[in-house]
Amino acid sequence: MEHGEKVKMADSQGTPTLFSPYKMGKFNLSHRVVLAPMTRCRALNGIPRPALAEYYTQRSTPGGFLITEGTLISDTGAGFPHVPGIYNEEQVEAWKMIVDAVHAKGGIIFCQLWHVGRASHTVYQPGGVAPISSTNKPISKRWRILMPDGSYGIYPKPRPLETSEIQEVVEHYHKAALNAIRAGFDGIEIHGAHGYLIDQFLKDGINDRTDEYGGSLANRCKFLMQIVQAVASAIGIDRVAIRMSPAIDHLDATDSNPLNLGLAVIERLNKLQLQLGSKLAYLHVTQPRYHAYGQTESGKHGNEDEEAYLLKELKRTYQGTFMCSGGFNRELGMQAVAEGDADLVSYGRLFISNPDLVLRLKVNAPLNRYIRKTFYTHDPVVGYTDYPFLNEEKGRQVQSRL
Ligand SMILES: Cc1cc2nc3c(=O)[nH]c(=O)nc-3n(C[C@H](O)[C@H](O)[C@H](O)COP(=O)(O)O)c2cc1C
């Protein structure tokens, strides 16, 4: 079967729904409701704990697809407290238990590889040094960083990477991808979105470099593409996914032409796929159509029409599986899949508060409301694994309708 071919249409008109199966390269997904990557700050001191196994298995379904929270590629990558890493043996060992638990429930799970770049603070850096970036411009005071004690701080001035240092960071992604496969993950997603390190190279509102990694679109895409190539050659392109958010200005990540930037990345991904004779697992694009993201308000948003146009163009141009994210509810997700605007839809906040979101969307059940103040707290249960399942509220009759 061809990559991306729809396996079976679920409704009587032959239109795919969120609950139609989907063949994502080598992975057979039983539905299109994906757990979006979400930082939850429960991996005390960077080590994934048993609480994470509980959290991810609660959200696993047979043939369902999950993406982990952003997981650090190196000890300079953190910008939140208690974020898990995948750069040392203790972390790799700890992840195994979580991945095994998800697999035991039939889930398919990718690890999101993350480096925050300048979205960090000296308190998170080994030796208390300045965080690295493409630039020496700090994130503006419009944004605040969550500090280890729960207070909010000002982002410090970063240190721009020397040209000669960039290859070492690429190598960290490469090693982290190999580690993820050793831990049993089905693949990895490269976090190229939301104003973090890779986005700090992609966007011309941040990247002010005068070397081969700055200036033209080709130069700004270079860091991402070197990472994609390194990782694809290590674990196989069909286990690699990319996340980007050309139109999101989170952490001052603005670009003068988001559509052109998105298309430039896609052109390179399409070309690489042709060269390697195989496709990436998927391309994941976040839309700015959501408010009060994280602890701050995202600033300007394009209007709905502009956003819809951008997304449709990116989807139309990318030759592979396309996942969208950002402000999707049941109706919008159904619409995106039915109209061919996305193959898969990832859900973030609604999945935080509804461990059985797949079931709830399927039977159109009411949803639990999420509690924002426990998004980034550290209790292994409260606000993490204690959101109720439908069968806890209503008895077993709804579950049996599946
Ligand atoms: C608490 C929280 C943590 C998040 N952490 C990450 C992350 O680690 N990596 C990432 O790519 N996106 C992250 N996101 C963004 C989500 O993946 C998602 O794109 C966003 O919440 C929009 O989807 P939604 O409207 O369904 O929540 C986070 C969002 C939330 C609410």
The ligand as a Gaussian input file, in Angstrom:
#p B3LYP/6-31G(d) Opt

LIG

0 1
 C        0.948000      22.578000      28.678000
 C        1.409000      22.616000      27.254000
 C        2.682000      22.173000      26.951000
 C        3.124000      22.154000      25.623000
 N        4.373000      21.657000      25.347000
 C        4.752000      21.496000      24.057000
 C        5.959000      20.810000      23.743000
 O        6.699000      20.321000      24.610000
 N        6.277000      20.672000      22.436000
 C        5.491000      21.178000      21.432000
 O        5.822000      21.055000      20.246000
 N        4.327000      21.818000      21.708000
 C        3.936000      21.957000      22.985000
 N        2.700000      22.512000      23.255000
 C        1.798000      22.875000      22.146000
 C        0.836000      21.712000      21.872000
 O        1.510000      20.611000      21.309000
 C       -0.315000      22.123000      20.932000
 O        0.202000      22.385000      19.654000
 C       -1.063000      23.343000      21.445000
 O       -1.485000      23.134000      22.776000
 C       -2.270000      23.641000      20.573000
 O       -3.142000      22.559000      20.540000
 P       -4.519000      22.559000      21.417000
 O       -5.282000      23.774000      21.011000
 O       -5.176000      21.274000      21.027000
 O       -4.112000      22.610000      22.867000
 C        2.272000      22.593000      24.586000
 C        0.991000      23.047000      24.909000
 C        0.550000      23.041000      26.212000
 C       -0.850000      23.503000      26.518000

